[in-house]
């Protein structure tokens, strides 16, 4: 039986901050005509996400910082997912109309950027959604889980007594979902978790099967 996490224990935020910066860099590297927002807007969004993380790790009033971190992360990730969907739509339309604006190399680099951004954005989303977010998981006061991890079925002596999923677990889940197009390390329990995994798999499928495959065909031809 798992014990509640120690009171006041805070999950390290540096992996989340690094992921945030990577997402911003990847989206900023996309061609300007397939981005929903300008580069400076991406930098502002990244800064808005990192400031609450620093407040949670270093400041007082952690409850307020956690609430702000959750709200900002969910808002920015939603905008970034919409931006990725818009970029993919533009690329698919450009391929269907045989537009000469995008060459094979640009299609390939754009598809790689979209795939990487997809994995990292959904890792952030799973991390904030599951069991009420990192603050609720750390205190053991979160609601029922959205995701059931395989580690939770391991023998009691295989894991620490206060084990709980951290950001790395959600990153691995996002990577596996985007690669296998299905649940692997964790099973979705709630309807919203299933919808999120379906959306991530769909974005990854279009990116790999449609855009990247077309790019390789153009380059090879």
C-alpha positions in Angstrom: 0.0 0.0 0.0 1.4 3.4 -1.0 1.9 6.0 1.7 1.1 9.7 1.1 3.9 11.8 0.0 5.8 13.8 2.6 4.1 17.1 3.4 5.7 20.0 1.6 7.6 17.8 -0.8 7.9 19.5 -4.2 8.7 17.7 -7.4 11.8 19.2 -9.1 10.8 21.7 -11.9 14.0 21.8 -13.9 13.0 18.9 -16.2 9.8 20.8 -16.9 11.5 24.1 -17.5 14.0 22.4 -19.9 11.1 20.9 -21.8 9.4 24.2 -22.0 12.4 25.9 -23.5 12.9 23.0 -26.0 9.2 23.4 -27.1 9.7 27.1 -27.6 12.9 26.6 -29.6 11.3 24.0 -31.8 8.2 26.0 -32.6 10.3 29.1 -33.2 12.4 27.1 -35.7 9.3 26.4 -37.8 8.9 28.6 -41.0 7.2 31.9 -40.2 4.3 31.2 -42.5 3.2 28.1 -40.6 3.4 29.5 -37.1 0.2 30.9 -35.4 2.2 33.4 -33.3 5.4 35.4 -33.8 8.7 34.3 -32.3 8.5 37.0 -29.6 5.1 35.6 -28.6 6.6 32.2 -28.1 9.3 33.6 -25.9 6.7 35.5 -23.8 4.7 32.3 -23.4 7.8 30.4 -22.3 8.7 33.0 -19.8 5.1 33.0 -18.5 5.4 29.2 -17.9 8.8 29.2 -16.2 8.1 32.0 -13.7 5.5 30.1 -11.7 7.7 27.0 -11.8 10.4 29.1 -10.1 7.9 30.4 -7.6 6.9 26.8 -6.7 10.5 25.7 -6.3 11.9 28.8 -4.5 9.1 30.9 -3.2 6.6 30.9 -0.4 2.8 30.6 -0.9 3.3 27.5 -2.9 -0.4 26.9 -3.1 -0.9 30.1 -5.1 2.1 29.4 -7.3 0.9 25.9 -8.0 -2.5 27.3 -9.1 -0.9 29.9 -11.3 1.5 27.3 -12.7 -1.4 25.0 -13.6 -3.5 27.7 -15.2 -0.6 29.2 -17.3 0.7 25.8 -18.4 -2.7 24.5 -19.6 -3.4 27.7 -21.4 0.0 27.9 -23.2 0.0 24.2 -24.0 -3.5 24.5 -25.5 -2.3 27.4 -27.7 0.8 25.5 -28.8 -1.2 22.4 -29.7 -3.5 24.6 -31.8 -0.4 26.1 -33.4 0.9 22.6 -34.2 -2.4 21.6 -35.7 -2.5 24.7 -37.9 1.1 24.1 -39.0 0.2 20.5 -40.0 -2.9 21.6 -41.8 -0.8 24.1 -43.8 1.7 21.5 -44.7 -0.9 19.0 -45.8 -2.7 21.6 -47.9 0.6 22.6 -49.5 1.3 19.0 -50.4 -2.2 18.4 -51.8 -2.1 21.5 -54.0 1.5 20.6 -55.0 2.6 24.0 -53.9 6.3 24.8 -54.7 6.6 27.0 -51.7 7.9 24.1 -49.5 10.8 21.9 -50.7 11.5 18.4 -49.4 14.0 19.5 -46.9 11.7 22.1 -45.4 8.9 19.6 -45.2 11.2 17.1 -43.4 12.5 19.6 -40.9 9.0 21.0 -40.2 7.6 17.4 -39.7 10.4 16.6 -37.2 9.8 19.9 -35.3 6.1 19.2 -35.2 6.6 15.6 -33.9 9.1 16.7 -31.2 6.8 19.6 -30.1 3.8 17.2 -30.0 5.6 14.8 -27.6 6.8 17.5 -25.3 3.5 19.5 -25.2 1.5 16.4 -24.4 4.0 15.4 -21.7 3.4 18.8 -20.1 -0.4 18.3 -20.5 -0.4 14.8 -18.9 1.8 16.1 -16.1 -0.7 18.9 -15.2 -3.9 17.0 -15.8 -3.3 13.6 -14.1 -4.6 13.4 -10.5 -5.0 17.1 -10.1 -1.4 18.0 -11.1 2.0 17.8 -9.4 0.9 19.7 -6.3 -2.0 17.4 -5.6 0.1 14.3 -6.3 2.8 15.4 -4.0 0.4 15.9 -1.1 -1.6 12.8 -1.8 -4.8 14.8 -2.0 -5.4 14.5 -5.7 -8.6 13.1 -7.3 -8.8 9.7 -8.9 -6.1 9.1 -11.5 -6.6 9.7 -15.1 -3.7 7.4 -16.0 -2.8 4.1 -14.4 0.9 3.4 -14.7 2.4 -0.1 -14.9 4.7 0.7 -12.0 1.7 0.9 -9.8 1.1 -2.8 -10.2 4.7 -3.7 -9.3 5.5 -5.6 -6.1 5.6 -3.4 -3.0 9.3 -3.8 -2.5 10.1 -2.8 -6.1 9.3 0.9 -5.6 9.6 3.5 -2.8 6.6 3.5 -0.4 5.6 7.0 -1.5 6.1 6.4 -5.3 4.1 8.7 -7.6 4.5 9.5 -11.3 6.8 12.5 -12.0 7.4 14.5 -15.1 9.8 11.9 -16.6 7.1 9.3 -16.4 4.7 11.6 -18.4 7.4 12.4 -20.9 8.0 8.7 -21.5 4.2 8.2 -21.8 4.0 11.0 -24.4 7.0 9.6 -26.4 5.5 6.1 -26.3 2.1 7.3 -27.4 3.5 9.3 -30.3 5.7 6.4 -31.4 3.4 3.4 -30.9 0.1 5.3 -31.5 -1.4 3.5 -28.5 -1.2 3.2 -24.7 2.0 1.5 -23.6 3.4 2.5 -20.2 0.1 3.8 -18.8 -3.5 3.0 -19.4 -6.0 5.9 -19.7 -8.8 5.6 -17.3 -10.9 8.8 -17.7 -12.5 10.0 -20.9 -10.4 13.1 -21.0 -7.2 11.1 -20.8 -8.4 8.9 -23.6 -9.2 11.9 -25.8 -5.8 13.5 -25.1 -4.0 10.3 -26.1 -6.2 10.0 -29.2 -5.3 13.5 -30.2 -1.6 13.0 -29.6 -1.6 9.8 -31.6 -3.5 11.4 -34.5 -1.0 14.4 -34.7 1.9 12.0 -34.6 0.3 9.7 -37.3 -0.3 12.6 -39.7 3.2 14.0 -39.0 5.0 10.7 -39.7 2.8 9.0 -42.3 1.8 12.0 -44.4 4.2 14.9 -44.0 7.5 13.1 -43.2 6.9 10.4 -45.8 6.1 12.9 -48.5 9.2 14.9 -47.6 11.4 11.8 -47.9 9.8 10.9 -51.2 10.5 14.4 -52.5 14.1 14.4 -51.3 14.7 10.9 -52.7 13.1 11.8 -56.0 
